[in-house]
């Protein structure tokens, strides 16, 4: 067996990793807007990116490198460097060329406004503030925020049966444009586990399906969605089951934090779909529910309108039947296989559930063994306000 213990340190929790955030003048009021992650030895790197066909320049730059190792990631907020063509990639190369020689094979990640060239001079001048001996993970996590209302970081120490251990930590940003088909979301994970690159990539590909790819704030998939997982193998310790469990807990935590921090959101809702014909059909239903505007607005109004749930299930494209469907709000069953339980008293009980900050909507389709869990939030006036003037 193994033991997972939550620890402090974020992306600096693993041995040999350093990070910090500074102000390069991209944001107003001297707010932090540029961060780095540095490792004192070369790292294997696994990754997954947006499925948006208009992928941003940093993703194009990363993919152009093929198989490689790195020890440095540069991240900026406020500017996505998306829809900037070949010039956007050239801008990255120019900025990275001003990094100190300790940064080997560096990569870049960006988030912010689409369709604007990088403010290269500000970024290059900002690099002079970097001190690669600093371990300020919280500062780095704050620097990558855009419309986020709070920073997002977490770390675990994993102790194996033989007494050996490794650490794994992460920071992330995301609050809007969240519909990760692999949202605008960025996540950077560092570990000193002694894991091979091919194995690390396979595990990341598995875990992202039920974490980031199960989360939705507004149904929009960004141009910049990025998850990077870096390992320097310094601990010499590794166990596949333990590593995958720790990675899943980190990524699920971050996915839920992003949904909880959804622009203007007041509810974190888990959509648990069971009894589907297969897992794929369950996924279709769960994501249809997490993306539905009618469902989201009912959540905001704390209205237990189970009819919108049923309608969305039926419209999802997955096989579903009125006579086999069961719908519950937490443990309050409002509809069961054709039986209506939703009288005036039941409505009061269900409405009380919807006043919670977090709750679960369960749908049992009654057709098979397929299941999938997705995460979503409500949609209110504040979301419109934030996104109506995002560029300003």
N, C-alpha and C positions, 0 to 999 in steps of 0.2 A: 504493500500500500504506500501511499504518499500523503503529505500534508500540505495544504495551501494556507498561507498566512498573509493577510493583507498588511502591507508595509508602506512607509512613506518613500518618496523619491521619484515617483513618476518615471519619466524616460531616463533618469539618472540612477534608478534603483539597481540596475545591472552593473556589475563591475566593469569599469573602463569606459563609461559613457558620460558625456558632458553636454550641457545645454544651457542656453540663456536667451533672453529676449531683450531687444533694445528698441528705441525710437529712431527711425530713419526719416521721419517727417512725412510719411504717407498718410497718417491719421492726424486729426486735429488734436490740439491740446497736449501735444507731446506724448500721446499714448503709444504704448509699445506696438510695433507693427512688423518687426522682422525678428526671426529666431533662427537658431542653429542647433543641430544635433551633431556632436563630434565623438568619434571613438578613437582611442589611442592605438588600436590595431585594426586591420582591415576586417570588414564584415561581409558575410554572406547576406544577400538581400532577396526577399520574396515580396511580391507585390500583386495588387489587383487594382484595376482602374475603372472609370466610367465606361458605360456602353454607349454613351452619347456619341454620335458620329462626328460632332464638332468638338472633338477632344482638344483640350488646351495645349499650348506650346510646351509646358513642362512635361506633360505626358508624352508628347511626340519626342522630345529631347531624351527622356528616359528610355523609351523603347528603341531609339536609334542606336543605343549603346550595346544592344545584344546582351550576352551573358557577361556579367562583370561583378566586381566587388567594389565597395566604397567605404569610406569612413566619415563622410560628411554629407549632411542634408541641410540646405538653406531653404527657409520658408518665409514668404511674405504674405501679408494680408492687404486688403484694400484694392488690390489689382489682380485680376485672374489671369492676365496674359493669355486670353482666349480670343479666337477669331482675329489673330494678329499675323497669321501666315508664317512664311519662312523667316520674316524679320523678327518674329517673336522668339523663335529658336535661337537666332543669331544674338538677340539681346541677352538670352540666358548665358550663352557661351561667353559673352563679353563680361557680364557681371561675375561669373564664376572664375574668370581669369584673374580677378583681383583678390582672390582668396589667398591666405598664406600657404606656403608649400606643404604644410602638414595636412592640408585637405587634399586627399588623393581621390581622383575620379569622382568629384562631387556631383550631386544632383540637386535639382531645385523643385520646389512645389509652391504653388500660388493659389490665392483665393481672393475673391472680391468682384469688382466690376468687370464685365465682359466687354471686349472691343476697344480696349485702350492699351497702348504700348506701355511697357514697363518704364517707370521713372528711373532710368539707369543711374543717373548721377546721384540721386538720393540714396539708392541702394548701395552703390559703390562707396559713397562717403560713409554710409552706415557701417560697412564692414570694418572700418577702422576702430569701431567701438567693441568689436568682438574680442573676448578673452577666452581662449579655448581651455583654460584651466577651471572655468566657472561651472558649478553644478547648481543651477537655478531653474529646476524644472517648472516650477509654478510661473516664473517670469516668462519662460518660453511658451507655456500653455496660454498665457494671457495675450502674448504677442500675435498668435495665429487666429484670434477671435475676430469675427466680423459683427454680425448681429446677435451673436451669442450673449446671453445675459450672465453667464457664469463660465469659469474655466472648467475643463474636463481632463482629469488625470487620475491614474490608478496604478498600483503596483502590487505584485505578490512575490513572496519567497516560497519556493517549492522545495520541500525536503523529501528525499526519496528514502526507500526502505533501508538502504545501506548507510544512511547518514549523510550522504552527499547532498548538495543543494544547488539550485540555480535561481536567479531572479529574473523577473519579466515585468516591464512597466510600459506605460503608454500615455500619450496625450492626444487629444482630438479636438476638432471644432466642427460645429454644425448646428444650425437652428432653422434654416429655411432652404428651399430648393432641395428638399430631402425626399428622395425616392430612390435610394441606392439600388441601382441595377448595376450594381456597383457603380452623397447627395449634397447645397454645396457642402460636402463633408470631406475632411482630411483626418487621417489617423496615422500616428507614427508609433510603432511598437519596438522596443529594444529588449534584448535578452542576452545573457551570457551562457545560455544553454548550449551544449555541444551538439547541435543539430545540423545535419547535412542539408544543403540548399534544396535538393530535389524533394526531400521529405518535408521540409519547412513549407515549400510552395504547395505541396499536395494538401497539407493540413490547413493552411490558410484558405485554399480554395474550398475546402469542405466547410470550414467554420463560417465563412462569410455568408453562406447561403441562409443560415438560420439566425444571423445577427444583423449585420448592416443591410443585407438584402431583404430583410424582413421588416424593415423600419420605413415609415412614411410620415412626413409632416404635411406635405402639400401635393404629392404626386408628381413633382417635377424632378427630372434627373439632370444634374449639373454637368457642365463641361469639364470639371476639375476633380471629380471624385477620386480619391486616392487612399489606399492603405499600403503602407510600407512596413515591413517586418525585417529588422536587422539583428543578426546574431554574430557576436565575436568569439563565441565558444570558450571564453575565458574560464568558466567554472569547471569545465571538463565533465560536467554531470548532464545526464539526459535520460528521460524515460518518455516514450511516445505518448502513452495514455495520460500521464501527468501533464506533459507539455500541451497536449490538445485541450485538456480540461482547463488549464490555466488560461490559454489563449481564448477559449470560448467564453470564459467568465469575464475576461477583460473586454472582449469585443461586444458581448451582450450588454454589459454595463454601459459601454460607450454608446451603443445604439439606443438604449433606453434613455440615457442622459440627453441625447440629441432630440429625441421625440419629446421628452419632458420640457426641453428648452425651446420647443418649436415656437416660431415667431408668434407671439400673442397667445400661446397655448395655456390652458388652465388645467388640462386633464392628460394623464398618461393612460392609455387604454390598451390592454392586451386582448387580441382577437384569437381565441383558441378554437380552431376548427378540427373536429374529429368526425369519424364515420363517413368520410368521403370515399369514393371509389378507389382512389389511390392518393399517394402523397402529393403528386403534381396537381390534382384537382383540388385538394385541400389548400394548397398554396394559392391557387387562383382565387378561391373564395376568400381566404384570409386577406389577401392583398386588395381585392375588390372592396372589402369592408373598410380597410385602413385608408383607402384612397377616396372613398365616396364623399362628395361634398354634402349631400343630404344627411348622411350619417354624422359627419363632422359638425355640422351646424346644430343638429339635434343634441349632440354631446355638449356643445357650448351652452345651449339653452337648458341643459339638464332635463331634457324631455325624453322619457323612456319609450320612445316611439319605435317599438319592436317591428312595426310594419315596414319601416325603412330597412331594417336588418334583413327581414325576409325577402323584400323586393330586391335588395342588392345581391343576396345569395342566388336568387332565381335568375338575375340578369348577368351573372358572372361568366356564364358559358359552361360552367361545370354542371355535371348531372346533379339534379336536386328534385325532391318531391315534397309536396305539401304534407302528405300523410306520413312522412318519415322524419321530418325536420323537428328539432327541439332547440329552443332559444332560451338562454338564461343570462341574467345580469348578476355577476358573482354567483351566489347560490340561489338566487331568486328565479325560478323557472316561470316564464311568462307565456310560453307556447310549447305544447308537447304533442307531436304527431297528430295534428288536427284538433287537439283540445285547446280551447281558449281559457286561460286562467286570469286574463287581464281585466278584472273588475275594478271598481273604484278603490277598494282596499289594497288590492295588489299593485295598483298604479302608485299609491303612496309609498309602498315598500320599495318598489323598483326605482322611484324617483330619489329615494334616500341613498340608494347605491350610487346613482349618477351625480350626487353632490360631492362624492369623494374625489380626492386628487388623483387617485389611482384605483382602477378596478378592471375586471375582466368581463368581456362579452363572449359567451360560449355558444357555438353552433354545432350540434351533432346532426350530420346529414342522414345518419341511419342507413347507409348504403354499403359500407365496407370498412376497411381498417386504415384508410389514409388519414393523415393528420399533419397539421402545420400550424405554427403560432406566429402571428405578426404583431407589430407594435405601431400604434398610431396616436393621434391627439385630436383635439377639437379645433375648430376654425372660427375665429371671431373677428371683431372689428379691428383689433390691433394688427392682425396680419396684413390687412389691406393697407392700413396706415403706414406700416414699415416698408412695404414693397412699393407703395405708390411713389415714395420719394427716396428710394434706395440709393440712387446715384448721387444724391445731394447729402 
